[in-house]
């Protein structure tokens, strides 16, 4: 049995381009040769059931294909990837809350439960971003550094977390909570990417960020408590 390779067809096509190719009895095409014909829309005539026969694109079909592309405008594609990026980020945060809770449960059950509860709070924020429900406010435990007025705002970290905290009794807990807090801060720019524009979108953006800030500030208070501080350590 004789096999026709891709190189054989390329040489033949260079000499004289063709739109159909009839395979003679006792001759078979290599996979590369079949792909060569398929890529160029060349009709293949063969009794082999494995042959894929594609019609040659006509001027009419080519025009239709060309005019169909603009249905996905650049603006729509831009909006799609931004929304997908936000949803992926929110789901990643949900997973990180669960993972943090699982890691802490063997070290501090109460702390782990608080993290899981915050994770549920964050899930309500995700649902609000998806337009499914309204997010609920976190309970504000006032201290000298946080109150009802600034609890919904980005007020930064109460103090820097560094290598010193590694050596504390709850060093691992502090670092895990800090990692979770840092990841939450990455949510803000992603939310702003999606909801920048109209007044209604800006309003939704601010509502979501307000809820995220509440969760972040709760974590800051949990970090402060884990360091063993009896008083608020927030820098004024």
N, C-alpha and C positions, 0 to 999 in steps of 0.2 A: 504494500500500500504506500502511495506517495503522499507526503505531507507538504503543504504550502505554508511557508513561514511569513512573518510580518515583513521581513526584508524583501522577500519575493514580490509581495504586493506593493511595497513602496517603490521598488524599481519599475514595476509595471505601471503604477499610477503616475510616476514622473514622466514616463515616455508618452502616455496618453491618459488623462483623467477619465474616469468612468463612473457611472451612476448605478450600474448593476454588475453583479459578478455571478457567473454560473459555474458551479463546482462540477467538474467532470466525474463520471463514475470511477470509483477506485481511488479517489483523491479526497483527502481530509485537510481541514485547516487547523493550524495550531491555535491555542487560546489567544496568543498575541495577534495572529492574523485575523481572527474573528473580531477582536476588539478594534483593530485598525479599520475594518469595514463598518463596524457599528458606530464608531466615533464620527465617521464621515457620512452617516446616513445612507450607506450603499446597500441596496437590496441584495440579499444572498439567496440563491436558488439551489436547494439541496434537499435530498430525501432524508437527511439526518435530522431526527426530531430535536436534537440539541441546538440546532441553528436558530438564532434569534433573527427574525426578519423585521427590519425597520423600514418604513416608507421614507423616500427621499423628501426632505423639506422643500415645499414649493414656495414660490414668491408670496402666495397668499398667506400660508401658515407662518412664514417668517415675519410678515408684517403684523399678523395677529400677536405673535410672541413678543414682538418689539413693543407694541402698544399696551400689552398687558402688564409690563414691568412697573410702570408708574403707580399701580394700585397701592404699593407699599411705599409711601413717601418717606423721605429721610426723616421728617419730623416724627412720623409714626414709629419708625424703627428706633429713633432716639428715645422716645417715650417708653417703648417696650423694654429696652434693655435697662433703663433706669428703674422702672417698676420691678423688673425681675431681680435686679441687684438689691433693691430694698427688701423684697420678700425673702431672698436668700440670706441676707444679713440678719433679719429678724428671726428666721428659723435657726440660724447658727447660734444666736444668743440664747434661744430657748434650750438648745442642746447644751450650751455651756453652763447654764443655770443648773440643769439636771446633773451634769458631770461634777460640778463644784459641790452640790449637795451630797452626791454619792461619796465623794472623797472626804468630806468633812464628817459624815455621819458616824464614823468609827472613832472620831476624835472629840466631837462635841455635838451631841444629839440636838440640843436646843439651837445651836448656831446653824446646824444643817437644816433644821425645820424652818428657821427664819429665811434662809436662802431659798428654800423650795417655795415658801410663800411669796417671796419677791419674784420668783420665776413665774408663778401664777399671775401675779400682778402684771408682769411684762407681757405675758400671753394675751392679756386683755388689751394691751397697747397694740399688739400685732393685729388682733381682730379689728380694732378701731381703724388702723391704717388700711385694712382691707375693706372697710366700710360695712362690717358685719355687726358691730355693736359699739357702745361707748365705753371708754376706759374709766375705771374707778380711781379715785384719788387714794394715795397712800395715807396712812395715819401719821400725822406729824408729831413726833416727840420733841417738843421744844427744848432747846438748850441755849446757852449764852451765844452760840454761833449760828443757830438755826431757829427760825420762827415761821409763823404762817405767811409772812410777807416774802421771804426769800427761799422758802422750801421748794418752790416750783422753778427756781432759777438756777442757772449754771453759776455756782459760787466757788467752783474749784475744789481742790482737795484741802482738807483741814490742816494737813501737814504732809511733808514729803515722806515717802516710803523708800528706805535705802537698806544697805547691808546690815545696819544696826538691828533692824527688826527681825532679821533672820535668826538672831541668837535669843530672842525672847521665848518665853514658854509657849506662846501661841504663834510663833513665827510662821509656821506653815499656813495656819488659818489666815493670818494677816496678808500673806503674799497671795493666797488664792482669792481672797476678797478684793484685793487691789487689782489682780489680773482681771477679774470680772468687771470691776469699775472702769478700768481702762478700755475694755472691749465695748462697754456701753457708750463711752464717749465717741466711739467711731460711728455710732448710729446717727448722730446729729447731721454730719455732712451728707450722708446718704439720703436722709429724709428731706433735707433742703434741696437736693438735686431733683427729687420727684415733684415736690409741691411748690416750687417757685413759679410764679406767674400771676394768676388772677387773685383777687382779694379773698375769695372763698378758699382757694388752695392755700394761701398764706395763713388764713385762720386755722385751717386743719393742721398745717405744719406746726404752728405755735402750740396748738393743743397737744399734739403728739410729743413734741419736745418738752413741754411742761411735765407730762407724765414720766418721760424718761429721766428728767432731772430729779423728780421725786425719788425714783428708784436709786439713782446714783447717790443722792444725799442720805438715803437710808443706809446704803452700804458704807458711806463715810462714818456714820454713827456706829455701825457695827464694828468697823475697823478700830475706831477710837476705843470702844469698849474692850476689844480683844487685846489692846495694848496694856490694859489694866488701869487706864486713867480714870480717876474719880470725877474729874472736872473736864469741861470742854477744852480741848487742846487747839482749837481753831486759832489760826494766826489772824490777827486783825490788821 
